[in-house]
Amino acid sequence: MTTPRRFPVVPLLVDAALVILFAGIGRATHEGDVFGPFGTGLATTAWPFLVALLVGWSITRAWRRPFAVLHTGLPVWAVTVVLGMALRALSGQGVAVAFVVVATITLGLLLLGWRGAALLVDRSRRA
């Protein structure tokens, strides 16, 4: 009898928290107010990227190898940026070239960086 694999909730929550952090930093930098009235500002900024993140997790089946930088991290990052920008545009939010560049770099550092750090920690424990 095989035991069912559990869905890796923690890696998904880490990704989501980092996307929210990205949105919060952006709002703090440009709006001066992270949350906006009743928290709607942060929600408005973050939702396109959170939806895109979930789609990226689904497309890549990230739950199979959530810590893999190349197999999971790269495609999840790409989907999060591309679809997140598309959803922002469709919802009337700005997608200036400078924002796209900054978002691509920042989300790349965040979504790939924690996976790389986890990989290094795992390797050092095995050594």
Secondary structure, DSSP 4 states (H G I P E B T S, - for coil): -PPPPPP-HHHHHHHHHHHHHHHHHHHHHHTS-SS-GGGHHHHHHHHHHHHHHHHHHHHHTTTSSTT-IIIIIHHHHHHHHHHHHHHHHHTT----HHHHHHHHHHHHHHHHHHHHHHHHHHHHHH-
